[in-house]
Amino acid sequence: MTPYLDIFANSFRSTLIFSLAPEMSWFVALGFGHNPLLITLAAFAGAMLGILLTFGLGYLISCGRDKLFHMDTEVYDTFGWYFSKYGIAIFLFQGMPFVRVFFLFAGAFRVKFWRVMAAAVIGRTLYYLYFYYTMYS
């Protein structure tokens, strides 16, 4: 497997909700001198796909919420409003392992997809910039 495909797959697995795998292949590939831009793009693409699938799973859960959870519509809408207004900032902290779960909640509460992805892109970019800076400074 090429290092880029391995990094993509590892980043994908690390952002899925039930994964415990860290993104070690990204660090290893940087340590072995592979092209940092290509490695980061592969890791970024894998992470975004994992986030998209986790958000989609939450959205599917919300479609059957009446059957799965007996939550009052008013309570559901209130939680969704608070999460959309204040919870979106959690996606800026991509290095925290518990953040993956909130992508599921964002889908379940039907937070606007573009807001979730914009915060995820910013957070993931900051995540990689932080580690790249600490490794090479």
C-alpha positions in Angstrom: 0.0 0.0 0.0 1.4 3.4 -0.9 2.0 5.7 2.1 -0.6 8.2 0.9 -3.3 5.5 0.7 -2.3 4.2 4.1 -2.5 7.7 5.6 -5.9 8.3 4.0 -7.2 5.0 5.4 -5.7 5.7 8.8 -7.2 9.2 9.0 -10.5 7.9 7.9 -10.5 5.2 10.6 -9.4 7.7 13.2 -12.3 10.1 12.7 -15.0 7.4 12.7 -17.0 7.5 15.9 -16.1 3.9 17.0 -12.4 4.1 16.2 -9.7 4.2 18.7 -6.9 4.3 16.0 -4.7 7.4 16.2 -3.2 9.0 13.1 0.2 7.6 13.6 0.9 7.0 9.9 0.8 10.7 9.3 3.5 11.3 11.9 5.6 8.4 10.7 5.4 9.5 7.0 6.5 13.0 8.0 9.3 11.5 10.0 10.5 9.4 7.0 10.6 12.5 4.8 7.6 12.0 2.5 6.1 15.1 0.9 4.3 16.9 3.8 1.7 18.5 1.5 0.6 15.3 -0.1 0.6 13.4 3.2 -1.5 16.1 4.9 -3.9 16.2 1.9 -4.4 12.5 2.0 -4.9 12.6 5.8 -7.3 15.5 5.5 -9.4 13.8 2.8 -9.6 10.6 4.9 -10.6 12.6 8.0 -13.3 14.5 6.1 -14.8 11.3 4.7 -14.9 9.8 8.2 -16.6 13.0 9.6 -19.1 12.9 6.7 -20.1 9.3 7.4 -20.4 9.9 11.1 -22.6 13.0 10.5 -24.6 11.0 8.0 -25.1 8.2 10.6 -26.4 10.8 13.1 -28.8 12.2 10.4 -30.1 8.7 9.7 -30.7 8.2 13.5 -32.7 11.5 13.5 -35.0 10.2 10.8 -36.1 7.4 13.1 -35.9 9.2 16.3 -39.5 8.8 17.1 -39.1 5.0 17.0 -35.7 4.9 18.7 -36.1 7.6 21.3 -39.2 8.9 22.8 -38.1 12.5 23.0 -40.6 15.3 22.9 -40.3 17.4 19.7 -40.0 20.6 21.7 -37.1 19.2 23.7 -35.5 17.9 20.6 -35.7 21.2 18.8 -34.4 23.0 21.9 -31.3 20.7 22.1 -30.8 21.1 18.4 -30.9 24.9 18.6 -28.4 25.0 21.5 -26.1 22.6 19.8 -26.3 24.5 16.5 -25.6 27.8 18.3 -23.0 26.8 20.9 -21.9 23.2 20.2 -20.4 23.9 16.8 -17.3 25.4 18.4 -16.3 21.9 19.7 -15.4 20.9 16.2 -12.4 23.3 16.3 -10.7 21.0 18.8 -10.0 18.1 16.4 -7.2 16.7 18.6 -9.6 15.7 21.3 -10.8 12.1 21.0 -14.3 12.8 22.2 -15.0 15.3 19.4 -15.9 12.4 17.0 -19.1 11.7 19.0 -20.3 15.2 18.5 -20.4 14.8 14.7 -23.0 12.1 15.4 -24.9 14.5 17.6 -24.7 17.2 14.9 -26.3 14.9 12.4 -28.9 13.7 14.9 -29.9 17.2 15.7 -29.8 18.2 12.1 -27.3 21.0 12.4 -26.7 22.7 9.1 -24.2 20.5 7.2 -22.2 23.5 5.9 -21.6 24.8 9.4 -20.4 21.4 10.7 -18.1 20.9 7.7 -16.7 24.5 7.9 -15.9 24.1 11.6 -14.4 20.6 10.9 -12.2 21.9 8.1 -11.0 24.8 10.2 -10.4 22.5 13.2 -8.6 19.8 11.2 -6.4 22.4 9.5 -5.5 23.8 12.9 -4.8 20.3 14.1 -2.4 19.5 11.3 -0.7 22.9 11.5 -0.1 22.6 15.2 1.6 19.2 14.9 3.5 20.2 11.8 4.8 23.3 13.6 5.8 21.4 16.7 7.6 18.8 14.7 9.6 21.3 12.6 10.3 24.2 14.8 
